[in-house]
Amino acid sequence: MYLFIVCGLKFVSSYNNKKVTGVLGSSVNFTWAFSGGNVDLVQWGTKKDGVFVFQQLLVIVTKDTTTITNTDPPYSGRVSGVWNGSSPGRATFSLNAIQKADERSYMCNLATKRLGVPVFDLVRLLVVGE
């Protein structure tokens, strides 16, 4: 299990490295709900193989803003994110126009100003033909 709990901060809905299937050319949403602690931002991106860090950080959302961090191909214009900052929190990240190369692990990370240990969850996207 890839769930870390610090200062009461936890995912109340997690993928726990499960697989999600997306259809080539379509869109997929990844949604996480969380509670506890004082979340300052939620990050989403591709996971680096073998370690629990981002290969590519794609989107950062706060209660007030969304920042697309990767504007270069292959993700340019295809990613977005929103966060309902209410309690419990809920963040949704979207990947549009799915390509076969998008088949990989994606990671969601919760961050607070006081957090020393990462709180994250993983999901694996499988891409199937039309």
Steps between C-alpha positions, in 0.01 A plus 500: 500500500637842398306711750680725745320680781658801668330740744163347409544576130383204292335392178140396564476367147813363344605291204771321699690424177194346331463503124260728314420439133472785251402480134744632241400854397253548788540672839548364849448665839694409812320609818632491854315594820697581813449626852687617808791736530524832322568422135664791319530343156439182307748386234446252218736352243674194368691281745865424450569126473636338813465800734216705645577830329355675198650424160300795368295730720199587283252701710503680834170613652440716805169617641524808277707412194589229252848494348582283201869431557572312180424690181732293279397203291372240556268648768458852358132599497388158624510528881294692753411494867245635747479489877194542712672638809208415727522231765556228409704622205462359154743547212436385144762488227419440134702359214346561157562344157659193659796356311661158533809674644283620793490144634695535825467571872368835620545638849298741714683676784346701784718775643476717807738761637563279806525165321834323510389161363329478161136397485439351159302248301568322170287388209606311185338602170451225242413615148284285272412551131180663382 
